[in-house]
Amino acid sequence: MKKYAINQRIHRDPTTYFKSHPILEVLKYIAIIIGSYAISKLEEFVNKHDDTTKE
């Protein structure tokens, strides 16, 4: 019976885990915002230094 409970816990849908923990939901959105900001800054850096790589 314990093995079934462990397997059920492993194969559970992760979205229900996020819905039951609102702090994780907030952290997920914060991570998305930080990631998109980092990508935009990286694109700006690449575009700014793109002139030096071309000859």
C-alpha positions as CSV (number, residue, x, y, z in Angstrom):
1,M,0.0,0.0,0.0
2,K,2.9,2.4,0.8
3,K,4.4,1.8,-2.7
4,Y,1.1,2.8,-4.3
5,A,1.0,6.0,-2.3
6,I,4.5,6.9,-3.2
7,N,3.9,6.2,-6.9
8,Q,0.7,8.3,-6.8
9,R,2.6,11.1,-5.2
10,I,5.3,11.1,-7.8
11,H,2.9,10.9,-10.8
12,R,0.7,13.6,-9.5
13,D,0.1,16.7,-11.7
14,P,2.5,19.4,-10.7
15,T,0.0,22.2,-11.4
16,T,-2.1,21.1,-8.4
17,Y,1.0,21.4,-6.2
18,F,1.4,25.0,-7.4
19,K,-2.3,25.8,-6.9
20,S,-2.2,24.4,-3.3
21,H,0.9,26.6,-2.6
22,P,0.3,30.2,-3.6
23,I,3.9,31.2,-2.6
24,L,5.3,28.9,-5.2
25,E,2.9,30.4,-7.8
26,V,4.2,33.9,-6.9
27,L,7.8,32.7,-7.1
28,K,7.1,31.2,-10.5
29,Y,5.9,34.5,-11.9
30,I,8.8,36.4,-10.3
31,A,11.2,33.9,-12.0
32,I,9.5,34.5,-15.3
33,I,9.8,38.3,-14.9
34,I,13.5,38.1,-13.9
35,G,14.2,35.7,-16.8
36,S,12.6,37.9,-19.4
37,Y,14.4,41.0,-18.1
38,A,17.7,39.1,-18.2
39,I,17.0,38.1,-21.8
40,S,16.2,41.6,-22.9
41,K,19.4,42.9,-21.3
42,L,21.4,40.2,-23.0
43,E,19.8,41.2,-26.4
44,E,20.7,44.8,-25.7
45,F,24.3,43.8,-24.9
46,V,24.6,41.7,-28.0
47,N,23.2,44.4,-30.2
48,K,25.5,47.1,-28.7
49,H,28.6,45.0,-29.3
50,D,27.5,43.6,-32.6
51,D,29.5,46.3,-34.4
52,T,32.8,45.1,-32.9
53,T,32.4,41.5,-34.1
54,K,31.8,42.5,-37.8
55,E,34.7,43.5,-39.8
